[in-house]
């Protein structure tokens, strides 16, 4: 499977921690794409955000070679 396809799978199926899955649901994300599309700045502003959650997301994306997807686009104003 192309690793890019991972961002469209249900978060609960990715082998991430139970707390990551639960916090993702609190933030309204069923897939990593939904989190990524929100953008880093808006993620930080979410009342259910935690740095532990972001660290796990970043580690997972880095491990899969997908970390660049979390970066805001230049001039996107996120």
PQR file with spaces between the fields and no chain letter, atoms N, CA, C, O and H, PARSE charges and radii, in Angstrom:
ATOM       1  N    UNK     1       0.849   -1.175    0.000 -0.4000 1.5000
ATOM       2  CA   UNK     1       0.000    0.000    0.000 -0.0000 2.0000
ATOM       3  C    UNK     1       0.898    1.243    0.000  0.5500 1.7000
ATOM       4  O    UNK     1       1.886    1.313    0.731 -0.5500 1.4000
ATOM       5  N    UNK     2       0.539    2.198   -0.818 -0.4000 1.5000
ATOM       6  CA   UNK     2       1.209    3.492   -0.806 -0.0000 2.0000
ATOM       7  C    UNK     2       0.947    4.135    0.555  0.5500 1.7000
ATOM       8  O    UNK     2      -0.201    4.217    0.990 -0.5500 1.4000
ATOM       9  H    UNK     2      -0.264    2.141   -1.411  0.4000 1.0000
ATOM      10  N    UNK     3       2.002    4.589    1.226 -0.4000 1.5000
ATOM      11  CA   UNK     3       1.837    5.166    2.561 -0.0000 2.0000
ATOM      12  C    UNK     3       0.894    6.362    2.564  0.5500 1.7000
ATOM      13  O    UNK     3       0.249    6.627    3.578 -0.5500 1.4000
ATOM      14  H    UNK     3       2.935    4.522    0.872  0.4000 1.0000
ATOM      15  N    UNK     4       0.797    7.091    1.452 -0.4000 1.5000
ATOM      16  CA   UNK     4      -0.100    8.247    1.406 -0.0000 2.0000
ATOM      17  C    UNK     4      -1.538    7.820    1.676  0.5500 1.7000
ATOM      18  O    UNK     4      -2.315    8.595    2.234 -0.5500 1.4000
ATOM      19  H    UNK     4       1.320    6.875    0.627  0.4000 1.0000
ATOM      20  N    UNK     5      -1.899    6.614    1.293 -0.4000 1.5000
ATOM      21  CA   UNK     5      -3.258    6.115    1.517 -0.0000 2.0000
ATOM      22  C    UNK     5      -3.572    5.984    3.012  0.5500 1.7000
ATOM      23  O    UNK     5      -4.742    5.973    3.394 -0.5500 1.4000
ATOM      24  H    UNK     5      -1.268    5.985    0.840  0.4000 1.0000
ATOM      25  N    UNK     6      -2.549    5.885    3.856 -0.4000 1.5000
ATOM      26  CA   UNK     6      -2.765    5.761    5.306 -0.0000 2.0000
ATOM      27  C    UNK     6      -3.533    6.939    5.881  0.5500 1.7000
ATOM      28  O    UNK     6      -4.285    6.782    6.843 -0.5500 1.4000
ATOM      29  H    UNK     6      -1.598    5.894    3.545  0.4000 1.0000
ATOM      30  N    UNK     7      -3.349    8.116    5.300 -0.4000 1.5000
ATOM      31  CA   UNK     7      -3.997    9.295    5.877 -0.0000 2.0000
ATOM      32  C    UNK     7      -5.509    9.291    5.664  0.5500 1.7000
ATOM      33  O    UNK     7      -6.220   10.099    6.261 -0.5500 1.4000
ATOM      34  H    UNK     7      -2.738    8.244    4.519  0.4000 1.0000
ATOM      35  N    UNK     8      -6.002    8.390    4.821 -0.4000 1.5000
ATOM      36  CA   UNK     8      -7.443    8.297    4.587 -0.0000 2.0000
ATOM      37  C    UNK     8      -8.106    7.113    5.289  0.5500 1.7000
ATOM      38  O    UNK     8      -9.322    6.939    5.208 -0.5500 1.4000
ATOM      39  H    UNK     8      -5.425    7.733    4.336  0.4000 1.0000
ATOM      40  N    UNK     9      -7.309    6.306    5.973 -0.4000 1.5000
ATOM      41  CA   UNK     9      -7.859    5.179    6.724 -0.0000 2.0000
ATOM      42  C    UNK     9      -8.379    5.663    8.078  0.5500 1.7000
ATOM      43  O    UNK     9      -7.917    6.686    8.584 -0.5500 1.4000
ATOM      44  H    UNK     9      -6.321    6.447    6.040  0.4000 1.0000
ATOM      45  N    UNK    10      -9.327    4.945    8.668 -0.4000 1.5000
ATOM      46  CA   UNK    10      -9.789    5.319   10.009 -0.0000 2.0000
ATOM      47  C    UNK    10      -8.625    5.327   11.002  0.5500 1.7000
ATOM      48  O    UNK    10      -7.820    4.396   11.028 -0.5500 1.4000
ATOM      49  H    UNK    10      -9.702    4.114    8.257  0.4000 1.0000
ATOM      50  N    UNK    11      -8.540    6.365   11.804 -0.4000 1.5000
ATOM      51  CA   UNK    11      -7.459    6.490   12.787 -0.0000 2.0000
ATOM      52  C    UNK    11      -7.385    5.262   13.686  0.5500 1.7000
ATOM      53  O    UNK    11      -6.295    4.807   14.031 -0.5500 1.4000
ATOM      54  H    UNK    11      -9.194    7.121   11.783  0.4000 1.0000
ATOM      55  N    UNK    12      -8.533    4.728   14.062 -0.4000 1.5000
ATOM      56  CA   UNK    12      -8.561    3.579   14.966 -0.0000 2.0000
ATOM      57  C    UNK    12      -7.913    2.337   14.350  0.5500 1.7000
ATOM      58  O    UNK    12      -7.580    1.402   15.078 -0.5500 1.4000
ATOM      59  H    UNK    12      -9.419    5.098   13.782  0.4000 1.0000
ATOM      60  N    UNK    13      -7.727    2.307   13.038 -0.4000 1.5000
ATOM      61  CA   UNK    13      -7.149    1.132   12.386 -0.0000 2.0000
ATOM      62  C    UNK    13      -5.644    1.240   12.167  0.5500 1.7000
ATOM      63  O    UNK    13      -5.043    0.337   11.585 -0.5500 1.4000
ATOM      64  H    UNK    13      -7.998    3.067   12.447  0.4000 1.0000
ATOM      65  N    UNK    14      -5.021    2.332   12.625 -0.4000 1.5000
ATOM      66  CA   UNK    14      -3.621    2.603   12.315 -0.0000 2.0000
ATOM      67  C    UNK    14      -2.630    2.122   13.374  0.5500 1.7000
ATOM      68  O    UNK    14      -1.420    2.240   13.178 -0.5500 1.4000
ATOM      69  H    UNK    14      -5.509    3.066   13.098  0.4000 1.0000
ATOM      70  N    UNK    15      -3.114    1.591   14.476 -0.4000 1.5000
ATOM      71  CA   UNK    15      -2.212    1.102   15.514 -0.0000 2.0000
ATOM      72  C    UNK    15      -1.667    2.187   16.414  0.5500 1.7000
ATOM      73  O    UNK    15      -0.679    1.972   17.116 -0.5500 1.4000
ATOM      74  H    UNK    15      -4.096    1.495   14.635  0.4000 1.0000
ATOM      75  N    UNK    16      -2.294    3.347   16.404 -0.4000 1.5000
ATOM      76  CA   UNK    16      -1.885    4.436   17.295 -0.0000 2.0000
ATOM      77  C    UNK    16      -2.466    4.184   18.688  0.5500 1.7000
ATOM      78  O    UNK    16      -3.343    3.336   18.859 -0.5500 1.4000
ATOM      79  H    UNK    16      -3.096    3.521   15.833  0.4000 1.0000
ATOM      80  N    UNK    17      -1.973    4.923   19.675 -0.4000 1.5000
ATOM      81  CA   UNK    17      -2.406    4.677   21.051 -0.0000 2.0000
ATOM      82  C    UNK    17      -3.895    4.965   21.241  0.5500 1.7000
ATOM      83  O    UNK    17      -4.507    5.729   20.494 -0.5500 1.4000
ATOM      84  H    UNK    17      -1.261    5.611   19.537  0.4000 1.0000
ATOM      85  N    UNK    18      -4.446    4.329   22.258 -0.4000 1.5000
ATOM      86  CA   UNK    18      -5.856    4.535   22.600 -0.0000 2.0000
ATOM      87  C    UNK    18      -6.118    6.010   22.906  0.5500 1.7000
ATOM      88  O    UNK    18      -7.144    6.552   22.495 -0.5500 1.4000
ATOM      89  H    UNK    18      -3.949    3.709   22.865  0.4000 1.0000
ATOM      90  N    UNK    19      -5.204    6.661   23.620 -0.4000 1.5000
ATOM      91  CA   UNK    19      -5.418    8.075   23.954 -0.0000 2.0000
ATOM      92  C    UNK    19      -5.367    8.949   22.703  0.5500 1.7000
ATOM      93  O    UNK    19      -6.085    9.944   22.618 -0.5500 1.4000
ATOM      94  H    UNK    19      -4.371    6.221   23.954  0.4000 1.0000
ATOM      95  N    UNK    20      -4.520    8.587   21.726 -0.4000 1.5000
ATOM      96  CA   UNK    20      -4.480    9.338   20.469 -0.0000 2.0000
ATOM      97  C    UNK    20      -5.812    9.212   19.737  0.5500 1.7000
ATOM      98  O    UNK    20      -6.366   10.201   19.256 -0.5500 1.4000
ATOM      99  H    UNK    20      -3.936    7.778   21.795  0.4000 1.0000
ATOM     100  N    UNK    21      -6.315    7.989   19.661 -0.4000 1.5000
ATOM     101  CA   UNK    21      -7.587    7.750   18.981 -0.0000 2.0000
ATOM     102  C    UNK    21      -8.706    8.519   19.681  0.5500 1.7000
ATOM     103  O    UNK    21      -9.514    9.172   19.021 -0.5500 1.4000
ATOM     104  H    UNK    21      -5.865    7.186   20.051  0.4000 1.0000
ATOM     105  N    UNK    22      -8.758    8.447   21.006 -0.4000 1.5000
ATOM     106  CA   UNK    22      -9.808    9.131   21.761 -0.0000 2.0000
ATOM     107  C    UNK    22      -9.734   10.645   21.584  0.5500 1.7000
ATOM     108  O    UNK    22     -10.757   11.298   21.376 -0.5500 1.4000
ATOM     109  H    UNK    22      -8.101    7.916   21.542  0.4000 1.0000
ATOM     110  N    UNK    23      -8.523   11.208   21.668 -0.4000 1.5000
ATOM     111  CA   UNK    23      -8.370   12.659   21.514 -0.0000 2.0000
ATOM     112  C    UNK    23      -8.719   13.082   20.091  0.5500 1.7000
ATOM     113  O    UNK    23      -9.302   14.146   19.879 -0.5500 1.4000
ATOM     114  H    UNK    23      -7.692   10.679   21.837  0.4000 1.0000
ATOM     115  N    UNK    24      -8.363   12.254   19.125 -0.4000 1.5000
ATOM     116  CA   UNK    24      -8.702   12.556   17.730 -0.0000 2.0000
ATOM     117  C    UNK    24     -10.216   12.662   17.568  0.5500 1.7000
ATOM     118  O    UNK    24     -10.717   13.571   16.905 -0.5500 1.4000
ATOM     119  H    UNK    24      -7.890   11.390   19.297  0.4000 1.0000
ATOM     120  N    UNK    25     -10.938   11.724   18.179 -0.4000 1.5000
ATOM     121  CA   UNK    25     -12.397   11.765   18.109 -0.0000 2.0000
ATOM     122  C    UNK    25     -12.949   13.010   18.791  0.5500 1.7000
ATOM     123  O    UNK    25     -13.892   13.626   18.294 -0.5500 1.4000
ATOM     124  H    UNK    25     -10.532   10.986   18.717  0.4000 1.0000
ATOM     125  N    UNK    26     -12.358   13.388   19.941 -0.4000 1.5000
ATOM     126  CA   UNK    26     -12.784   14.614   20.626 -0.0000 2.0000
ATOM     127  C    UNK    26     -12.581   15.843   19.738  0.5500 1.7000
ATOM     128  O    UNK    26     -13.360   16.795   19.784 -0.5500 1.4000
ATOM     129  H    UNK    26     -11.592   12.888   20.345  0.4000 1.0000
ATOM     130  N    UNK    27     -11.528   15.803   18.939 -0.4000 1.5000
ATOM     131  CA   UNK    27     -11.225   16.924   18.056 -0.0000 2.0000
ATOM     132  C    UNK    27     -12.003   16.843   16.742  0.5500 1.7000
ATOM     133  O    UNK    27     -11.925   17.748   15.911 -0.5500 1.4000
ATOM     134  H    UNK    27     -10.895   15.029   18.902  0.4000 1.0000
ATOM     135  N    UNK    28     -12.754   15.756   16.562 -0.4000 1.5000
ATOM     136  CA   UNK    28     -13.598   15.606   15.381 -0.0000 2.0000
ATOM     137  C    UNK    28     -12.931   14.960   14.186  0.5500 1.7000
ATOM     138  O    UNK    28     -13.384   15.139   13.055 -0.5500 1.4000
ATOM     139  H    UNK    28     -12.818   15.021   17.237  0.4000 1.0000
ATOM     140  N    UNK    29     -11.852   14.204   14.416 -0.4000 1.5000
ATOM     141  CA   UNK    29     -11.123   13.581   13.319 -0.0000 2.0000
ATOM     142  C    UNK    29     -11.351   12.080   13.288  0.5500 1.7000
ATOM     143  O    UNK    29     -11.167   11.395   14.294 -0.5500 1.4000
ATOM     144  H    UNK    29     -11.484   14.059   15.335  0.4000 1.0000
ATOM     145  N    UNK    30     -11.752   11.574   12.136 -0.4000 1.5000
ATOM     146  CA   UNK    30     -11.859   10.141   11.932 -0.0000 2.0000
ATOM     147  C    UNK    30     -10.686    9.604   11.141  0.5500 1.7000
ATOM     148  O    UNK    30     -10.384    8.412   11.193 -0.5500 1.4000
ATOM     149  H    UNK    30     -11.902   12.130   11.319  0.4000 1.0000
ATOM     150  N    UNK    31     -10.015   10.500   10.398 -0.4000 1.5000
ATOM     151  CA   UNK    31      -8.844   10.132    9.602 -0.0000 2.0000
ATOM     152  C    UNK    31      -7.734   11.149    9.849  0.5500 1.7000
ATOM     153  O    UNK    31      -7.987   12.257   10.321 -0.5500 1.4000
ATOM     154  H    UNK    31     -10.260   11.469   10.356  0.4000 1.0000
ATOM     155  N    UNK    32      -6.513   10.763    9.526 -0.4000 1.5000
ATOM     156  CA   UNK    32      -5.399   11.700    9.665 -0.0000 2.0000
ATOM     157  C    UNK    32      -5.537   12.859    8.677  0.5500 1.7000
ATOM     158  O    UNK    32      -5.107   13.975    8.970 -0.5500 1.4000
ATOM     159  H    UNK    32      -6.307    9.862    9.142  0.4000 1.0000
ATOM     160  N    UNK    33      -6.128   12.605    7.518 -0.4000 1.5000
ATOM     161  CA   UNK    33      -6.321   13.687    6.543 -0.0000 2.0000
ATOM     162  C    UNK    33      -7.125   14.837    7.171  0.5500 1.7000
ATOM     163  O    UNK    33      -6.814   16.008    6.955 -0.5500 1.4000
ATOM     164  H    UNK    33      -6.477   11.699    7.280  0.4000 1.0000
ATOM     165  N    UNK    34      -8.142   14.497    7.936 -0.4000 1.5000
ATOM     166  CA   UNK    34      -8.961   15.539    8.565 -0.0000 2.0000
ATOM     167  C    UNK    34      -8.123   16.391    9.513  0.5500 1.7000
ATOM     168  O    UNK    34      -8.302   17.607    9.574 -0.5500 1.4000
ATOM     169  H    UNK    34      -8.395   13.546    8.112  0.4000 1.0000
ATOM     170  N    UNK    35      -7.220   15.768   10.247 -0.4000 1.5000
ATOM     171  CA   UNK    35      -6.341   16.512   11.152 -0.0000 2.0000
ATOM     172  C    UNK    35      -5.353   17.352   10.363  0.5500 1.7000
ATOM     173  O    UNK    35      -5.141   18.525   10.669 -0.5500 1.4000
ATOM     174  H    UNK    35      -7.075   14.780   10.197  0.4000 1.0000
ATOM     175  N    UNK    36      -4.752   16.755    9.352 -0.4000 1.5000
ATOM     176  CA   UNK    36      -3.758   17.451    8.535 -0.0000 2.0000
ATOM     177  C    UNK    36      -4.372   18.665    7.841  0.5500 1.7000
ATOM     178  O    UNK    36      -3.764   19.735    7.789 -0.5500 1.4000
ATOM     179  H    UNK    36      -4.924   15.802    9.103  0.4000 1.0000
ATOM     180  N    UNK    37      -5.576   18.490    7.312 -0.4000 1.5000
ATOM     181  CA   UNK    37      -6.223   19.586    6.586 -0.0000 2.0000
ATOM     182  C    UNK    37      -6.603   20.752    7.496  0.5500 1.7000
ATOM     183  O    UNK    37      -6.756   21.881    7.030 -0.5500 1.4000
ATOM     184  H    UNK    37      -6.069   17.621    7.355  0.4000 1.0000
ATOM     185  N    UNK    38      -6.752   20.484    8.773 -0.4000 1.5000
ATOM     186  CA   UNK    38      -7.056   21.576    9.706 -0.0000 2.0000
ATOM     187  C    UNK    38      -5.866   22.525    9.805  0.5500 1.7000
ATOM     188  O    UNK    38      -6.039   23.724   10.023 -0.5500 1.4000
ATOM     189  H    UNK    38      -6.627   19.566    9.151  0.4000 1.0000
ATOM     190  N    UNK    39      -4.669   21.991    9.646 -0.4000 1.5000
ATOM     191  CA   UNK    39      -3.457   22.806    9.670 -0.0000 2.0000
ATOM     192  C    UNK    39      -2.915   22.991   11.076  0.5500 1.7000
ATOM     193  O    UNK    39      -3.667   22.989   12.051 -0.5500 1.4000
ATOM     194  H    UNK    39      -4.528   21.017    9.468  0.4000 1.0000
ATOM     195  N    UNK    40      -1.596   23.152   11.172 -0.4000 1.5000
ATOM     196  CA   UNK    40      -0.937   23.228   12.480 -0.0000 2.0000
ATOM     197  C    UNK    40      -1.475   24.333   13.395  0.5500 1.7000
ATOM     198  O    UNK    40      -1.695   24.089   14.582 -0.5500 1.4000
ATOM     199  H    UNK    40      -0.984   23.153   10.380  0.4000 1.0000
ATOM     200  N    UNK    41      -1.686   25.513   12.880 -0.4000 1.5000
ATOM     201  CA   UNK    41      -2.125   26.619   13.740 -0.0000 2.0000
ATOM     202  C    UNK    41      -3.512   26.359   14.318  0.5500 1.7000
ATOM     203  O    UNK    41      -3.748   26.592   15.503 -0.5500 1.4000
ATOM     204  H    UNK    41      -1.507   25.711   11.916  0.4000 1.0000
ATOM     205  N    UNK    42      -4.419   25.883   13.490 -0.4000 1.5000
ATOM     206  CA   UNK    42      -5.774   25.614   13.984 -0.0000 2.0000
ATOM     207  C    UNK    42      -5.794   24.404   14.907  0.5500 1.7000
ATOM     208  O    UNK    42      -6.634   24.333   15.805 -0.5500 1.4000
ATOM     209  H    UNK    42      -4.227   25.694   12.527  0.4000 1.0000
ATOM     210  N    UNK    43      -4.884   23.449   14.705 -0.4000 1.5000
ATOM     211  CA   UNK    43      -4.784   22.326   15.645 -0.0000 2.0000
ATOM     212  C    UNK    43      -4.410   22.835   17.032  0.5500 1.7000
ATOM     213  O    UNK    43      -5.005   22.436   18.033 -0.5500 1.4000
ATOM     214  H    UNK    43      -4.202   23.507   13.976  0.4000 1.0000
ATOM     215  N    UNK    44      -3.417   23.722   17.079 -0.4000 1.5000
ATOM     216  CA   UNK    44      -2.971   24.282   18.362 -0.0000 2.0000
ATOM     217  C    UNK    44      -4.088   25.024   19.091  0.5500 1.7000
ATOM     218  O    UNK    44      -4.100   25.075   20.321 -0.5500 1.4000
ATOM     219  H    UNK    44      -2.934   24.046   16.266  0.4000 1.0000
ATOM     220  N    UNK    45      -5.012   25.588   18.350 -0.4000 1.5000
ATOM     221  CA   UNK    45      -6.094   26.379   18.933 -0.0000 2.0000
ATOM     222  C    UNK    45      -7.275   25.526   19.394  0.5500 1.7000
ATOM     223  O    UNK    45      -8.152   26.031   20.095 -0.5500 1.4000
ATOM     224  H    UNK    45      -5.003   25.546   17.351  0.4000 1.0000
ATOM     225  N    UNK    46      -7.320   24.260   19.022 -0.4000 1.5000
ATOM     226  CA   UNK    46      -8.430   23.386   19.395 -0.0000 2.0000
ATOM     227  C    UNK    46      -8.398   23.140   20.902  0.5500 1.7000
ATOM     228  O    UNK    46      -7.341   22.843   21.458 -0.5500 1.4000
ATOM     229  H    UNK    46      -6.608   23.849   18.453  0.4000 1.0000
ATOM     230  N    UNK    47      -9.530   23.258   21.556 -0.4000 1.5000
ATOM     231  CA   UNK    47      -9.584   23.099   23.014 -0.0000 2.0000
ATOM     232  C    UNK    47      -9.212   21.698   23.474  0.5500 1.7000
ATOM     233  O    UNK    47      -8.836   21.516   24.632 -0.5500 1.4000
ATOM     234  H    UNK    47     -10.390   23.499   21.104  0.4000 1.0000
ATOM     235  N    UNK    48      -9.305   20.707   22.602 -0.4000 1.5000
ATOM     236  CA   UNK    48      -8.948   19.330   22.954 -0.0000 2.0000
ATOM     237  C    UNK    48      -7.532   18.949   22.541  0.5500 1.7000
ATOM     238  O    UNK    48      -7.124   17.800   22.712 -0.5500 1.4000
ATOM     239  H    UNK    48      -9.610   20.854   21.661  0.4000 1.0000
ATOM     240  N    UNK    49      -6.784   19.900   22.002 -0.4000 1.5000
ATOM     241  CA   UNK    49      -5.407   19.671   21.568 -0.0000 2.0000
ATOM     242  C    UNK    49      -4.501   19.358   22.753  0.5500 1.7000
ATOM     243  O    UNK    49      -4.684   19.881   23.852 -0.5500 1.4000
ATOM     244  H    UNK    49      -7.116   20.833   21.863  0.4000 1.0000
ATOM     245  N    UNK    50      -3.508   18.485   22.503 -0.4000 1.5000
ATOM     246  CA   UNK    50      -2.447   18.273   23.492 -0.0000 2.0000
ATOM     247  C    UNK    50      -1.136   18.084   22.730  0.5500 1.7000
ATOM     248  O    UNK    50      -1.139   17.585   21.604 -0.5500 1.4000
ATOM     249  H    UNK    50      -3.359   18.060   21.610  0.4000 1.0000
ATOM     250  N    UNK    51      -0.036   18.475   23.328 -0.4000 1.5000
ATOM     251  CA   UNK    51       1.269   18.314   22.693 -0.0000 2.0000
ATOM     252  C    UNK    51       1.649   16.835   22.588  0.5500 1.7000
ATOM     253  O    UNK    51       2.369   16.447   21.667 -0.5500 1.4000
ATOM     254  H    UNK    51      -0.034   18.880   24.242  0.4000 1.0000
ATOM     255  N    UNK    52       1.179   16.020   23.507 -0.4000 1.5000
ATOM     256  CA   UNK    52       1.432   14.578   23.422 -0.0000 2.0000
ATOM     257  C    UNK    52       0.772   14.022   22.157  0.5500 1.7000
ATOM     258  O    UNK    52       1.375   13.221   21.443 -0.5500 1.4000
ATOM     259  H    UNK    52       0.595   16.335   24.254  0.4000 1.0000
ATOM     260  N    UNK    53      -0.470   14.448   21.881 -0.4000 1.5000
ATOM     261  CA   UNK    53      -1.180   14.030   20.677 -0.0000 2.0000
ATOM     262  C    UNK    53      -0.391   14.445   19.430  0.5500 1.7000
ATOM     263  O    UNK    53      -0.217   13.649   18.508 -0.5500 1.4000
ATOM     264  H    UNK    53      -0.959   15.099   22.462  0.4000 1.0000
ATOM     265  N    UNK    54       0.084   15.696   19.408 -0.4000 1.5000
ATOM     266  CA   UNK    54       0.845   16.202   18.261 -0.0000 2.0000
ATOM     267  C    UNK    54       2.151   15.431   18.085  0.5500 1.7000
ATOM     268  O    UNK    54       2.555   15.136   16.961 -0.5500 1.4000
ATOM     269  H    UNK    54      -0.057   16.343   20.158  0.4000 1.0000
ATOM     270  N    UNK    55       2.805   15.108   19.187 -0.4000 1.5000
ATOM     271  CA   UNK    55       4.052   14.343   19.112 -0.0000 2.0000
ATOM     272  C    UNK    55       3.797   12.969   18.511  0.5500 1.7000
ATOM     273  O    UNK    55       4.579   12.500   17.684 -0.5500 1.4000
ATOM     274  H    UNK    55       2.477   15.348   20.101  0.4000 1.0000
ATOM     275  N    UNK    56       2.715   12.321   18.915 -0.4000 1.5000
ATOM     276  CA   UNK    56       2.404   11.002   18.365 -0.0000 2.0000
ATOM     277  C    UNK    56       2.047   11.105   16.881  0.5500 1.7000
ATOM     278  O    UNK    56       2.471   10.269   16.082 -0.5500 1.4000
ATOM     279  H    UNK    56       2.080   12.701   19.587  0.4000 1.0000
ATOM     280  N    UNK    57       1.278   12.112   16.514 -0.4000 1.5000
ATOM     281  CA   UNK    57       0.945   12.333   15.110 -0.0000 2.0000
ATOM     282  C    UNK    57       2.208   12.561   14.290  0.5500 1.7000
ATOM     283  O    UNK    57       2.389   11.954   13.235 -0.5500 1.4000
ATOM     284  H    UNK    57       0.934   12.791   17.163  0.4000 1.0000
ATOM     285  N    UNK    58       3.072   13.433   14.776 -0.4000 1.5000
ATOM     286  CA   UNK    58       4.309   13.752   14.058 -0.0000 2.0000
ATOM     287  C    UNK    58       5.201   12.525   13.925  0.5500 1.7000
ATOM     288  O    UNK    58       5.759   12.279   12.855 -0.5500 1.4000
ATOM     289  H    UNK    58       2.924   13.927   15.633  0.4000 1.0000
ATOM     290  N    UNK    59       5.341   11.757   14.993 -0.4000 1.5000
ATOM     291  CA   UNK    59       6.164   10.543   14.952 -0.0000 2.0000
ATOM     292  C    UNK    59       5.621    9.538   13.949  0.5500 1.7000
ATOM     293  O    UNK    59       6.380    8.948   13.180 -0.5500 1.4000
ATOM     294  H    UNK    59       4.888   11.956   15.862  0.4000 1.0000
ATOM     295  N    UNK    60       4.325    9.347   13.958 -0.4000 1.5000
ATOM     296  CA   UNK    60       3.702    8.410   13.028 -0.0000 2.0000
ATOM     297  C    UNK    60       3.930    8.858   11.582  0.5500 1.7000
ATOM     298  O    UNK    60       4.337    8.065   10.733 -0.5500 1.4000
ATOM     299  H    UNK    60       3.709    9.826   14.583  0.4000 1.0000
ATOM     300  N    UNK    61       3.664   10.135   11.314 -0.4000 1.5000
ATOM     301  CA   UNK    61       3.849   10.650    9.956 -0.0000 2.0000
ATOM     302  C    UNK    61       5.303   10.556    9.518  0.5500 1.7000
ATOM     303  O    UNK    61       5.584   10.206    8.372 -0.5500 1.4000
ATOM     304  H    UNK    61       3.334   10.779   12.004  0.4000 1.0000
ATOM     305  N    UNK    62       6.230   10.865   10.423 -0.4000 1.5000
ATOM     306  CA   UNK    62       7.653   10.787   10.095 -0.0000 2.0000
ATOM     307  C    UNK    62       8.052    9.342    9.787  0.5500 1.7000
ATOM     308  O    UNK    62       8.751    9.079    8.808 -0.5500 1.4000
ATOM     309  H    UNK    62       6.001   11.149   11.355  0.4000 1.0000
ATOM     310  N    UNK    63       7.608    8.418   10.623 -0.4000 1.5000
ATOM     311  CA   UNK    63       7.919    7.000   10.434 -0.0000 2.0000
ATOM     312  C    UNK    63       7.442    6.497    9.070  0.5500 1.7000
ATOM     313  O    UNK    63       8.083    5.644    8.457 -0.5500 1.4000
ATOM     314  H    UNK    63       7.041    8.631   11.418  0.4000 1.0000
ATOM     315  N    UNK    64       6.324    7.026    8.608 -0.4000 1.5000
ATOM     316  CA   UNK    64       5.739    6.584    7.339 -0.0000 2.0000
ATOM     317  C    UNK    64       6.200    7.435    6.150  0.5500 1.7000
ATOM     318  O    UNK    64       5.776    7.203    5.017 -0.5500 1.4000
ATOM     319  H    UNK    64       5.803    7.718    9.107  0.4000 1.0000
ATOM     320  N    UNK    65       7.074    8.426    6.410 -0.4000 1.5000
ATOM     321  CA   UNK    65       7.558    9.285    5.340 -0.0000 2.0000
ATOM     322  C    UNK    65       6.526   10.295    4.870  0.5500 1.7000
ATOM     323  O    UNK    65       6.535   10.708    3.710 -0.5500 1.4000
ATOM     324  H    UNK    65       7.419    8.614    7.330  0.4000 1.0000
ATOM     325  N    UNK    66       5.639   10.691    5.769 -0.4000 1.5000
ATOM     326  CA   UNK    66       4.522   11.565    5.415 -0.0000 2.0000
ATOM     327  C    UNK    66       4.504   12.880    6.191  0.5500 1.7000
ATOM     328  O    UNK    66       3.517   13.614    6.135 -0.5500 1.4000
ATOM     329  H    UNK    66       5.632   10.356    6.711  0.4000 1.0000
ATOM     330  N    UNK    67       5.571   13.183    6.907 -0.4000 1.5000
ATOM     331  CA   UNK    67       5.563   14.356    7.774 -0.0000 2.0000
ATOM     332  C    UNK    67       5.328   15.651    7.005  0.5500 1.7000
ATOM     333  O    UNK    67       4.747   16.591    7.547 -0.5500 1.4000
ATOM     334  H    UNK    67       6.373   12.587    6.953  0.4000 1.0000
ATOM     335  N    UNK    68       5.771   15.715    5.755 -0.4000 1.5000
ATOM     336  CA   UNK    68       5.587   16.944    4.980 -0.0000 2.0000
ATOM     337  C    UNK    68       4.108   17.301    4.808  0.5500 1.7000
ATOM     338  O    UNK    68       3.784   18.457    4.535 -0.5500 1.4000
ATOM     339  H    UNK    68       6.243   14.952    5.315  0.4000 1.0000
ATOM     340  N    UNK    69       3.219   16.336    4.963 -0.4000 1.5000
ATOM     341  CA   UNK    69       1.786   16.616    4.838 -0.0000 2.0000
ATOM     342  C    UNK    69       1.264   17.497    5.969  0.5500 1.7000
ATOM     343  O    UNK    69       0.225   18.140    5.823 -0.5500 1.4000
ATOM     344  H    UNK    69       3.482   15.397    5.186  0.4000 1.0000
ATOM     345  N    UNK    70       1.972   17.531    7.086 -0.4000 1.5000
ATOM     346  CA   UNK    70       1.541   18.338    8.229 -0.0000 2.0000
ATOM     347  C    UNK    70       1.981   19.791    8.098  0.5500 1.7000
ATOM     348  O    UNK    70       1.484   20.654    8.822 -0.5500 1.4000
ATOM     349  H    UNK    70       2.816   17.008    7.205  0.4000 1.0000
ATOM     350  N    UNK    71       2.892   20.066    7.198 -0.4000 1.5000
ATOM     351  CA   UNK    71       3.409   21.417    7.042 -0.0000 2.0000
ATOM     352  C    UNK    71       2.390   22.288    6.326  0.5500 1.7000
ATOM     353  O    UNK    71       1.766   21.842    5.363 -0.5500 1.4000
ATOM     354  H    UNK    71       3.295   19.365    6.610  0.4000 1.0000
ATOM     355  N    UNK    72       2.210   23.528    6.782 -0.4000 1.5000
ATOM     356  CA   UNK    72       1.273   24.416    6.072 -0.0000 2.0000
ATOM     357  C    UNK    72       1.852   24.799    4.713  0.5500 1.7000
ATOM     358  O    UNK    72       3.067   24.899    4.545 -0.5500 1.4000
ATOM     359  H    UNK    72       2.717   23.891    7.564  0.4000 1.0000
ATOM     360  N    UNK    73       0.968   25.009    3.759 -0.4000 1.5000
ATOM     361  CA   UNK    73       1.391   25.485    2.462 -0.0000 2.0000
ATOM     362  C    UNK    73       1.839   26.934    2.575  0.5500 1.7000
ATOM     363  O    UNK    73       1.228   27.700    3.320 -0.5500 1.4000
ATOM     364  H    UNK    73      -0.019   24.928    3.896  0.4000 1.0000
ATOM     365  N    UNK    74       2.885   27.335    1.859 -0.4000 1.5000
ATOM     366  CA   UNK    74       3.319   28.736    1.907 -0.0000 2.0000
ATOM     367  C    UNK    74       2.175   29.669    1.528  0.5500 1.7000
ATOM     368  O    UNK    74       1.517   29.480    0.505 -0.5500 1.4000
ATOM     369  H    UNK    74       3.381   26.713    1.253  0.4000 1.0000
ATOM     370  N    UNK    75       1.948   30.672    2.361 -0.4000 1.5000
ATOM     371  CA   UNK    75       0.899   31.650    2.099 -0.0000 2.0000
ATOM     372  C    UNK    75      -0.504   31.162    2.385  0.5500 1.7000
ATOM     373  O    UNK    75      -1.476   31.835    2.043 -0.5500 1.4000
ATOM     374  H    UNK    75       2.482   30.826    3.192  0.4000 1.0000
ATOM     375  N    UNK    76      -0.626   29.991    3.014 -0.4000 1.5000
ATOM     376  CA   UNK    76      -1.951   29.434    3.268 -0.0000 2.0000
ATOM     377  C    UNK    76      -2.655   30.108    4.430  0.5500 1.7000
ATOM     378  O    UNK    76      -3.867   29.957    4.584 -0.5500 1.4000
ATOM     379  H    UNK    76       0.163   29.444    3.293  0.4000 1.0000
ATOM     380  N    UNK    77      -1.921   30.852    5.255 -0.4000 1.5000
ATOM     381  CA   UNK    77      -2.542   31.586    6.354 -0.0000 2.0000
ATOM     382  C    UNK    77      -3.164   30.701    7.397  0.5500 1.7000
ATOM     383  O    UNK    77      -4.147   31.086    8.030 -0.5500 1.4000
ATOM     384  H    UNK    77      -0.936   30.974    5.130  0.4000 1.0000
ATOM     385  N    UNK    78      -2.618   29.528    7.590 -0.4000 1.5000
ATOM     386  CA   UNK    78      -3.160   28.617    8.601 -0.0000 2.0000
ATOM     387  C    UNK    78      -2.587   29.017    9.902  0.5500 1.7000
ATOM     388  O    UNK    78      -2.889   28.401   10.925 -0.5500 1.4000
ATOM     389  H    UNK    78      -1.819   29.215    7.076  0.4000 1.0000
